[in-house]
Amino acid sequence: MSTSGDLLILQQHIKKDPQGYKDEFQLQWRHYEATRGLFLMSPGQPSLEFQSLVMFMAHVSEHYPDVTQNSFKQGIIELLEKHGPLLEHSTRLTLVKALILMRNKNTMKSVELLPILFSLFPIHDKSMRQLMSRHIAADIKGSNKKGRNEQFNRKIQNILLPIIEQEDEVCAKRALSLMTDMWRRQIWRDAKTANGIASAAFHPSPRVMLASLKFFLGQDAAAAGDDASSDDEDDEDDSKPVLAQPTKEEVYKAFHKGTASSKKKKQKKLKRAMHSVKKALRQEEGQQKETFAAIQLLHDPQGFAEKLFSLLRSGKSVKAETRMLMMSVVSRVIGVHQLVLINFYPLIQKYITPSRQDITSVLAALVQACHSQVPPDALAPVLRQLVDQFIHDRARPEVITVGIKTVREICLRAPLVMTPELLQELVEYKKYRDKEVATVARSLLGLFRELAPEMLKKKDRGRGDGSSTIQQYGVSSIMDRIEGVELLEEALQSGRIEEGDDGAYHLVSSSSSSSDQSDGGDEEELGEEVEEEAEEVQEEDEEEDDDDDDDDDEEEEEEEEEGEGEDVATNEEQQNGKGEPLLSNNAESLTSLRKKLAMAKKSSEIPLEQSRILTQEDFQNIKALKHKKLVEQAMKKHGLKSASKRAAAREVAEQEAEDQLLLESKRSKLHEHAVNPMDLLGKKRGRADKEERLASVMEGREGREFGAKSRIKKAKTGGLSNREKQKRKNLPMGAVGGQVRKRLERNKLKSAKNFKGHKDFSGTLQMSCMLFYFISSPINKFSIIKKDVNMSILVLGATGNVGLLVLEKLLSTWTGDKVYAIVRSRDRLRQELQDNPRLSCIEEPILDMGDESLTEILQQCSACIICLGHTLSIRGVWGPPYRLVRDAVKKVHKCNASIADTTKSPLKMVVLNTVGVSKPDGSEPRGFFEQAFIWTLSALVPPYADSIACVGYMFNTIGKDDKGTEWVIVRPDSFVDGDESAYKLSPHLETSLFAPQKTTKKNLADFMVRLAVDDELWEEWKLQMPVITNLDG
């Protein structure tokens, strides 16, 4: 029992009854040991028997540990360690599969298997590498499926970290790829993994270094996306769809409503919905826990940045792409951890030139490396270099836009680097002729209106208070309390926040709080309300005052409001209670007593955050109070007096408050975010074409369409009406005449009252019938076309079999000016054709005709149909002229070239040829026998050689770039007589010469005429050699 089939049968029996087949296994075990000994004598030779035994033992050895005694596993490991590179491909792959199988059966640990697999990565065996990579990733993922197995992860990481530091590029790259893959799968998200990947940035192999740098930048972007999504969740953005769990009604319907098949479908749908909900919850939970970048987990960011910067500065052989990535990673580490690396800025200063291809990436790295801890003296030379290179009068608007945007981003992170003189120079660009430059200059102006208005001129400061929010270098504000908790305490004391039924504190309106506390006699709340009313009265009284000096007016208003508030409050106190005065005339003012009372309470009370734990509702109230305070400041800044203007300015103040809050929150965490190089470019839109402008115009007309309202209401949106269908219906000639006669009689009756004598309608009836006949005929739909100045057509070979049909088709269906026919004998034409006034017949051979006469005719023609051919006689075939068709085409092209500059459009040349001629470009290959037959035919039959010469002249001499002549070479197959029928067109040959197809002469004439008069058909087939055959074969 040694064949593979017998081993498979024995393997199945052993799995069912291990003890019953123990003797058979021992026999196969001894056979395996003997075969292994023979294999070790020549390990490089393939052995199918040994491979079958190895896979058999890997499947069943777990059932007999007393027999194998762990020697099977050790034997395979020793074989791969000693002879791994020498083994044959299939044998080595079988041994690796055996080890992986034992690992999947839990008879081997990952700690034992991973070193063996990584030692095999340097071997150039693609299929084995893919197998090992997939197994390692699946093994780690499976071990952490139910939960993070920290003990297992630490052991695997301890194996991978030394491999990453090895000089072997293949092993190091595979280990790095595995660690980055585990990070992206969110299996390993710890500092040990991040620092292990960071150590690969100093690997001697450029590929390993590049992979590590790309990981940090790519993972940074992914973490930024997670942060953005979490911020949206914090702001309670309802635009993001939330998966809802199935309701009880849906669950009941899935198990109790409907037939068995419908219930089965509902249950499957319910199961999918529950799976989606659970998956979304897991992802949301994972994002809340793992929304930090790998750069933030570095143990020694300063050492990492300095070491990578030293490689960047001294690496002469580093490629430009790697150098740019190193610069970006160093800048990100500096920005995230707020490091001070002074020498980085002079290095990046050398790269700041507008001519660099990757200048936006360099500027993005510069912006990322800026933060509040960098000395302004270190950034000043870089900023000066940036301004000198990008922002000047001779620079292009796109360059100026990039420069000002970069300056704004730098000042947003390190505003102390800007000087008043430089700021004034940049602000002057707000009146620049280019709109994009002016926009970014105004954005820089708006930034410094918020940060440091004193650095601007008085006319540019706006309506702010002029106070700076920038701290000096080295100064940091230490918060001893939670930010904004003072506003919450004041609101609680004033009653603007009350405790609800659920125990939470809610912000209430001033009207409700005043009504609730009117009976309590709260002096402070009453005083504040009276002061607010007095302020509104004062503002309404001063509507018509001159406001040239805003600061003086505001001070006077505050003094008057304070005095009025004191008087009114004093009166209220005197009327409170039993009518007894609360304060004597000699007592201190009410305002001073309030201040003393507030100071006493503040010194005696315990801070709010120390008395209880602040809830989420408290922080939301703090946010709302801060927003309200900023709105009040903005309203005061505008200084509007009328009630209508105050209502209009309320929305502006709300927006300003939101912008200021957003700017403060953005500046606090701005150094942690990456900068997209594309954001530094201008967003100048290209000029819209006609279609885009028309679409914009039509979009603006929605809801206000032009024209009568009745016409708009009656506008149809569906198909055609019965009347329209009746007009378009193809009817026989007699029916068309009857319809026209009835319509004329009806019109005659309508105009009977204006009848002024007999009128003959016979001519009108005849012309109407002819017109409807041509319109309704399906064959002649191309016949009515727009007339041009040159609408005559020249026909050569009009007395031939095909030329005569072409001439009849043109005279009967085409409505152009004239048809010129150059023939050798006019008598061969029928009498009705000769009598046709639109036919101009020139009786002269084309080759004997003078160039002046032919040029005069071509000057009046828009198309030329050449149906020339040799007469089927001994003289016509083997006698002169031998190149009739080629010479005629050559003469027409020569005469047309002399007038090509004066004609309005190129001359259409339709030439009749044969399927026996292939395209000269070789796109239609033929068989050996066909080629031999064609060569013999061209040597013996001159007309066939004439056809080949004609095609060669039109392809090579006229070509596809001739401005005066365009051509189509029509290739029919075997000619047959018959009526006009359906036919098909093909751009290439479809059959060989020995399998001919039929082409009716009338179909050929129809196609050639349509090419000459139908512009759409001409555009489809021009400069091509179409093959025409009957559709029925």
HELIX and SHEET records of a PDB file:
HELIX    1   1 SER A    4  LYS A   16  1                                  13    
HELIX    2   2 GLN A   19  TYR A   21  5                                   3    
HELIX    3   3 LYS A   22  MET A   41  1                                  20    
HELIX    4   4 LEU A   48  VAL A   60  1                                  13    
HELIX    5   5 SER A   61  HIS A   63  5                                   3    
HELIX    6   6 PRO A   65  THR A   68  1                                   4    
HELIX    7   7 SER A   71  HIS A   83  1                                  13    
HELIX    8   8 HIS A   89  ASN A  104  1                                  16    
HELIX    9   9 SER A  110  SER A  119  1                                  10    
HELIX   10  10 LYS A  126  SER A  143  1                                  18    
HELIX   11  11 GLU A  150  ILE A  164  1                                  15    
HELIX   12  12 GLU A  169  ARG A  184  1                                  16    
HELIX   13  13 ALA A  191  SER A  199  1                                   9    
HELIX   14  14 ALA A  200  PHE A  202  5                                   3    
HELIX   15  15 PRO A  206  ASP A  234  1                                  29    
HELIX   16  16 LYS A  248  HIS A  256  1                                   9    
HELIX   17  17 ALA A  260  LYS A  289  1                                  30    
HELIX   18  18 ALA A  294  LEU A  297  5                                   4    
HELIX   19  19 PRO A  301  SER A  314  1                                  14    
HELIX   20  20 ALA A  320  HIS A  337  1                                  18    
HELIX   21  21 PHE A  344  GLN A  349  1                                   6    
HELIX   22  22 ILE A  359  GLN A  368  1                                  10    
HELIX   23  23 PRO A  376  PHE A  390  1                                  15    
HELIX   24  24 PRO A  397  ARG A  413  1                                  17    
HELIX   25  25 PRO A  415  VAL A  417  5                                   3    
HELIX   26  26 PRO A  420  VAL A  427  1                                   8    
HELIX   27  27 GLU A  428  LYS A  431  5                                   4    
HELIX   28  28 LYS A  435  LEU A  451  1                                  17    
HELIX   29  29 PRO A  453  MET A  455  5                                   3    
HELIX   30  30 LYS A  458  ASP A  460  5                                   3    
HELIX   31  31 VAL A  485  SER A  494  1                                  10    
HELIX   32  32 SER A  510  ASP A  516  1                                   7    
HELIX   33  33 GLU A  523  ASP A  541  1                                  19    
HELIX   34  34 ASP A  550  GLN A  575  1                                  26    
HELIX   35  35 LEU A  590  SER A  604  1                                  15    
HELIX   36  36 LEU A  608  SER A  611  1                                   4    
HELIX   37  37 GLN A  616  HIS A  638  1                                  23    
HELIX   38  38 ALA A  643  SER A  668  1                                  26    
HELIX   39  39 LEU A  670  GLU A  672  5                                   3    
HELIX   40  40 PRO A  677  LEU A  680  5                                   4    
HELIX   41  41 LYS A  690  GLY A  700  1                                  11    
HELIX   42  42 LYS A  709  LYS A  713  1                                   5    
HELIX   43  43 ASN A  722  ARG A  728  1                                   7    
HELIX   44  44 MET A  733  LYS A  750  1                                  18    
HELIX   45  45 ALA A  752  ASN A  754  5                                   3    
HELIX   46  46 SER A  762  SER A  776  1                                  15    
HELIX   47  47 ASN A  801  THR A  813  1                                  13    
HELIX   48  48 ARG A  826  ARG A  828  5                                   3    
HELIX   49  49 GLN A  831  GLN A  834  1                                   4    
HELIX   50  50 ILE A  846  ASP A  848  5                                   3    
HELIX   51  51 ASP A  851  LEU A  858  1                                   8    
HELIX   52  52 ILE A  874  TRP A  878  1                                   5    
HELIX   53  53 LEU A  884  ALA A  897  1                                  14    
HELIX   54  54 PHE A  928  LEU A  940  1                                  13    
HELIX   55  55 PRO A  942  TYR A  953  1                                  12    
HELIX   56  56 MET A  954  ILE A  958  3                                   5    
HELIX   57  57 LYS A 1001  VAL A 1013  1                                  13    
HELIX   58  58 ASP A 1015  TRP A 1021  1                                   7    
SHEET    1   A 2 ILE A 497  GLU A 499  0                                        
SHEET    2   A 2 TYR A 505  LEU A 507 -1                                        
SHEET    1   B 8 LEU A 839  GLU A 843  0                                        
SHEET    2   B 8 VAL A 819  VAL A 823  1                                        
SHEET    3   B 8 SER A 792  LEU A 796  1                                        
SHEET    4   B 8 CYS A 861  ILE A 866  1                                        
SHEET    5   B 8 LEU A 907  LEU A 912  1                                        
SHEET    6   B 8 THR A 965  PRO A 972  1                                        
SHEET    7   B 8 VAL A1027  ASN A1030  1                                        
SHEET    8   B 8 TYR A 983  SER A 986 -1                                        
SHEET    1   C 2 SER A 974  VAL A 976  0                                        
SHEET    2   C 2 LYS A 998  THR A1000  1                                        
END                                                                             
